[in-house]
Amino acid sequence: MDIGGRLVVGDDGYTTIADAWDAAADGDTVYVHSSYDASAAGESFPIELDCREKQVTLTGGHPSASVIDAGSTDETVLEIVGAGNGDYQNNPIVKDLKIVGGGLGLRLRAAPFASFQNLVFYQTGSHAVLIDSHPDSGTFGTNWYNLQAWNCGGDGIRMVRSAEPHGTTLWGCRFTANRGAGVRFRGTTCKMIGGTSQLNYDYGVESRGGYANQISGAYIEGNARGNDFPVELYARHTDGLTIESCYFHGINPRGANHNHDRVQRAVNVHDCEKLSVRDCVARRYGDGFLATFGCTDVDVHVSSHHLEEADLFARDPTANGNARARSDGVILPTDLSAIDGAYEYDHGYHIGSDGTEGYAIWRNDSWRLSETVLL
């Protein structure tokens, strides 16, 4: 059934999504009705949406009713290829659907600035979403609104570095009880704004490589259930990372494979420069809220956090290979004699091995120490 460019899949309409896609023209919408049954229709997987050929929207009416049930196969459910770098105006749009079962839920390639909204992935055998590489183009600038991945066999959303997934933004997305991580960032300026990552068997959020990534306003709880040493958020080589206004809860409400009563750390960061962690709430961590290793100019904003049943630092931020650890821009108390300032008029608190102590300012390539007076 074709009503003014709306090609309905289900009773009295097209039998399969593939049939409707083949019949669609530029600007049309393939609409998956609640009466659609992939198994009864004989839908073949993967369902291939090649947006190089035409610009067509795939949508349902509501994710709880418009369901692509691929429970009888271990194939990828949706295989989407975009128009690549040559045409930024024509981008895949998929929304308002529930994908159940199958292998990989959605594989996306060569699709800059694509948009996805109100998608639910449930019990896929592998990752819910994979942003994968393509020989012709990267996949950057994608937006994901209210994406939900529940009980999937891999990660909630996984990015391949060679896909160049820069500028990927997750808006109010939810990742729960997946057998991998909730989110794996592999690009630059990737963001998780709001949303939830909880009860996943690997990290709630992992960021490796790239620059200026951001996790803001997220609810992160009870992750790393399958790891020997559970950590909620892990980052490495992600310079300029910002973690702000997040709620971290280290409980294990449904049990875990590890032998710890609680998640041990909320945030674990290795080899990053210019990290900022501020305005977070953390509760019930066995080892502490934050640990950094080999990081430079980390700003931990000590007074901005609210902690309950958790220490602020799981490891001393002025040790463990860190340099110029800060709070609100001021270098934390440490021996500054062997450390250069980062910029003219940089400032910190010096505690020297020779007994000198006081507020110090970096000027003309040396520290200028103010005399301290005990009150």
N, C-alpha and C positions, 0 to 999 in steps of 0.2 A: 504494500500500500504506500503510495506516494502522495502526500498532501502538501502542496505548495513548497516542495523542496524538503519535506520532512519524511524520511523513509523509515517506516515503522517495522521493527523486527518482532515477530510474535504472531498471535492469532490474527488471521485475515491479512497478514502482512508478509514481509519477506521471511523466509524460513531461517536463514542464518545471517549473522552479522557480515560475513564475507560476501554473501550475495548482495546485501544492501550496499555495502561499500563499493562493490564493482559497478552497481547501477547508479551511484551518486555522481553528481557533477559539482564543480566548484561552487562553494557557498551553501551546499546542502548540509543537512543534519541527519545522521543515522541515529534513530531513537530506539533504544532497547526497552520494549514493553515488559511489564511484569509477567506476561504470559509466555515469554521466551524461555525455552528449556534447551540448553546447549546439547545435552545428551540425546533427547528425543529428536532434535533438529538435525543431528549428525554433523554438528559444527566441527570442522577440522582445526587443529591447533598446530602452530601458533596462528592466531588471527593477525594477519599482516595489514598494517595501515601505512601505506607508502605515500607520504605527504609531498614527495617530489612530483607525483603524478597529478594530484588534485588537493585542494584545500577543503576538507570536510570535517565537521565536528562529530565526534562520537559521544553520545550522552544517554543517560537513563532518566527516569523520572525522580527516583529517590533510591539511594544506595541500599536500603533495606528491602526493596522490592525489585529493582532492576539488577538482576544477578547473572553473572557469567560463571556458571558452575562447571569447573574443569576437573572435578574430582576423579574422573575416570582416566586421566592421563598424567604423565609426568613431563609433558612438553611445556614450553613457554606459552603463556596465555595470550598476552598482547605483545606483538613485535612492531615497534613504531620507528620509522625512519623519517627524519625531517628533510627540509630542503637545503640544509647546510648553510655555509657562509655566503652563498650567492644570492640569497633572498631572505632578508631578515623580517620581511613583512608577512610572510606566509609560515605560520607556526602551528604545530599540532595543538589541538584542544581536545581534552578528554575529561569528562566530569560525570558525577552523579551515578556511579556504578559500584557494585560490589563484585569482587573477583574472589572466588572460592576454589581452593585446591590448585591442581596443576603443578608444574615445576616452578620456574621463575614467573612471578606475576606479571611484570611489565618490564620489557627491555627497551631502552630509549637510546637512539643513536642519531648523530648529525642533526640535532634539533635545537639550535640556539633560540632562546626566548620563548620556549614552549610554555603552556599553561595547563595545569591540572588541578581539579577542584572536586572535593567531596568524593574521594575514592577510598574504598575500604578493601583491604586485602586480608583474607582469613585463611589460615592453614595452607598456605602455599608450601610446596616441598622445599623450595629454595628461597632466595631473597624476594621480598615483596616488590621492590623496585631496583633495577640496575641501570645506572647511567654508564653506558659502555662506549668504547672507542669505535671509530669509523675511519676508513682511510681518506675520506674526502672532507671531513669537517669535525670540529669539536661540538660539544653540547654545553653551552654556557648561558647564563642569564635565565635559567628556568625558574618558574614560580610554582610552588606546591601549596595549595590552600586546603586545610582540613584533611590532609592525607592521614589515613589510619592503617596501621599494620598490626594484626593480632595473631599470635601463635603461629608465626611463619617459621619455616625451617632454616632460614638464614637471617640476614640483616633486614631491618625495616627498610632502609634505603642505603644503597651502597654505590659509591662512585669510583670509577677507574681513573687513575691519574692521567692516562693518555687520552681520556675523553675530554680533557680540559674543562672540567665542570665548574669553572669560575663563576661567581655570582649566583650560585644556587641558593634560593631562599625558601625556607620552610616556615609557613605561616600557620600557627595554631595546629600543628600536626601531632599525632599520637602514635607511639610505638610501644607495644605492650607484649611481654612474654614471648618475644622472638628468640629463636635458638642461637642467633648471632648477636650483633650489636643493634641498638636502636637506630643509630645514625653513624655513618662513616663518611666524614668529609675528606676530600682529596684535592680541593681546589683553593683558589684565592677569593677573598671576600665572600665566603659562604656564610650563611646566617641561619640560626634557628631562633625564631622570634615567637615567644610563648610556646604553648604545647607541652607535651608530656613524653618522657621516656622512662619506663619503669618495668622492673621484673624481667629484663632481658638477660640472656645467659652470658653475654659478653658486655662490654661497656655500654652505658646508656648513650654516650656520645664519644666518638673518637675523631680526632683531627690530626692528620699527619701531612706535613708539607703545606705550602701555600702561605699567604700573608693576610693579615687583617680579617681573620674570621671572627664570628661573634655568636655567643650564646646568651640570649637575653630573655628574662622573664619566664624561664622554663621550669617545669616541675620535674625533678629527677629523683628517682627513688628505687632502692632495692635492686640495683642492677648487678651484673657480673655474677649471677647465680651459679654459673658453671666454671668460674675461675678460682684457682687456689687462693689468690690474694685479691679480694674483690675491691674494685675501684669504679666509681660512677662515671667520671669524665677523664679521659686520657688525651694528652696532646704531646706532640713531638715535632720539632722543626716547623712550628707555626708562628712565625714572628708577628707581633702586633695583635695577638689573640686577646679578645675581650670577653670576660665572663662576668655578667652583671645581673643583679636583681633576680637571681634564681633561688629556688627552694630545693635544698638537698636533704633527703631523709634516708638514713642508713639502715632502716629496718629490713627484715626479710619476712614479709607477711605470709608468704606461701612456701617458706622453706627454701633451701639452696643446697647445691652439691658440695660446697666448701664447708669447713668445720668451724667457721666463725659465727658468733651469735649475731653480729652486725656487719654491714659493709665496713671495710676498714678505712677507706679514704673517699672523700667526695671528689677531690681534684688532684691529679698527678700530672706533672708537666716536666718534660725533659727538653733541654737544648733549645730554648726559645729566647728571643729578645723582645723587650717592650711588651711583656704580658701585663694585663691589668685585670685584677679580680676585686670586685667591689659590690657592696650593698646586697650581700647574699645572706640567706638564713640556712643554717646547717644544724641538724639534730641527729644525735645518736650515731656517732662514728667511733669505731673501736680504736683507731690509731690517730685520727685527727682530720681536720677539714682539708688542709692543703699541704702538698709536698712538692718542692721544685728541685731540680737537679741540673746543673750546668746551664743555668739561665742567667741572662744579663738584663739589668734594669727592670726587674719584676716589681710592679707596684701592687702591694697587697691591701692597701687601704684598711689598715687594722681596725680603726674605730667604726667603720661602716657596716660591719657584719654583726649579725645576731646569732649567737651559738647557744645550744642547749645540749648537754651531755656530749660535748665534743670540744676538744682543744682546737685552737685556731691553726696551729702548725703541727703537722705530723712529723716534720723534719725542720731543723733550723734553717731559715731562708738565707742566713748569712754564711752558711757552710755548704757542704756538698757540691762544691764547684760553682756555686752561684756568685755573681759579682754585682755589687751596687744594688742589693735588694732594698726596696723603698716602701714607705708608707706615705701616701699623699705627696709624692714627689721628693720626700726627704729620705736620704740614705739611712737605713736602720743602723743602730749602734754597732760599730765594727772598727777594726784597725784600718784606717785609711792610708797609712803611710806607704803601702805598696800598691795603691789603687789610684789611677787617674780619675779625675772628674769627667763626666760625659760632655760638659759644655761649660762655657764661662759662667761663673756664678752658680754652678752646681753646689748643692749643700747637703750636709749630713752630720751625723754625730760620731765623733772619733773617740775610740777607746784604745790607747796605745799600749804596747807591751812594756814601755818604759814608764808607765804611770801617768802619762799625759792623757787628758780627757777634756772634751768640750765640743761645742758647736763649731763646725768647720765650713769654710766657703772656698771653692776652687776659683782661683784668680791668677792670671798670668802664669799658668802651668804649674801651680803649686797650691797646696792647701793652706789657708790662713785660719789659724785656730784661735777661737775666743776663750778667754780664761773662764773657768767655772767657779762658782761660789756656792758652797753648800748652805742650805737654809735650815 
